[in-house]
């Protein structure tokens, strides 16, 4: 998939664990883990907003498009 999720990179930069982020964005560990590992097929804007707020970043810091051609 040409959309890459860089949540793990941002979490490492902010030195925040999956458990901490899960509590801050009120998302289950399993759903956050699916997103972190790039296995998610979609993300709600409200979830992206909560993640960006918790990590003090922009959506582009989390999601990246890579042209596969």
C-alpha positions in Angstrom: 0.0 0.0 0.0 1.5 3.4 -0.9 0.3 5.0 2.4 2.9 4.5 5.1 2.1 5.0 8.8 4.9 6.5 10.7 3.2 6.3 14.1 6.1 4.3 15.6 8.6 6.9 14.5 6.6 9.8 16.1 6.1 7.7 19.2 9.9 7.2 19.5 10.6 10.9 18.9 8.1 11.9 21.6 9.3 9.0 23.9 5.8 7.8 24.5 4.7 4.2 24.9 1.8 2.5 23.2 0.1 2.2 26.5 0.5 5.9 27.3 -0.7 6.9 23.8 -3.7 4.5 24.1 -4.8 6.2 27.3 -4.4 9.7 25.8 -6.3 9.0 22.6 -8.8 6.7 24.3 -8.2 3.9 21.7 -7.7 0.3 22.5 -4.2 -1.1 22.6 -5.1 -3.6 19.8 -6.5 -0.9 17.5 -3.6 1.4 18.1 -1.2 -1.5 17.5 -2.9 -2.3 14.2 -2.4 1.4 13.2 1.2 1.5 14.4 2.2 -1.6 12.4 0.6 -0.3 9.2 -2.1 -3.0 9.1 -5.0 -0.6 9.3 -7.1 0.0 6.2 -8.6 3.3 7.4 -8.3 5.9 10.1 -11.0 8.3 11.3 -10.2 12.0 11.2 -11.2 12.1 14.9 -8.6 9.4 15.7 -5.9 11.2 13.7 -6.8 14.5 15.4 -6.4 12.9 18.8 -3.1 11.3 17.9 -1.8 14.5 16.5 -2.9 16.4 19.6 -1.3 13.8 21.9 2.0 13.7 20.0 2.0 17.5 19.1 2.5 16.8 15.4 0.8 17.2 12.1 -1.1 14.5 10.1 1.8 14.4 7.6 4.1 13.3 10.4 1.9 10.2 10.9 0.9 9.4 7.3 3.1 9.4 4.2 2.4 8.7 0.6 5.0 6.8 -1.4 4.6 6.5 -5.2 5.2 2.8 -6.1 5.6 3.4 -9.8 
